[in-house]
Amino acid sequence: MSELFPKPVKRDSFRRSRERFLPDSSGCYVLTTFDGTILYIGLTAGIRRRMIQHLDTPKKVASTPLGRATWIYWFETPETNKVERTWLNIHLSAEGSLPILNSRYSPTST
């Protein structure tokens, strides 16, 4: 997590009871395990709406070999494609692969 730049400085629990505390603004976000292992990197026009969609997706709430998504970190920005691509590149460079829950490299709007 610490290697991402710009750093996603806002964080909340990846739980339905916390959705109301997330902004409706555009930005990039990261789903991580309790200890900060990155499971997913994404971009969205509405952070709150996207978290709700992920909470309704069995694959995103299920346990993975690295752990279960516990935290959502985000960075509000209108430059979502640029920031997401940067984060994916940083993760690829550090880990040698995409995050376990990312299925593609190229950013797309959600």
Protein Blocks (a to p, Z undefined) as FASTA:
>chain_A
ZZpccddfbdcdddfklmmmpcfbdcddddddfkopafbdcddfblklmmmmmmmpmklm
mccfkbccfbdcddddfklmlmmmmmmmmmmmmnopacfklcbfbdcdZZ
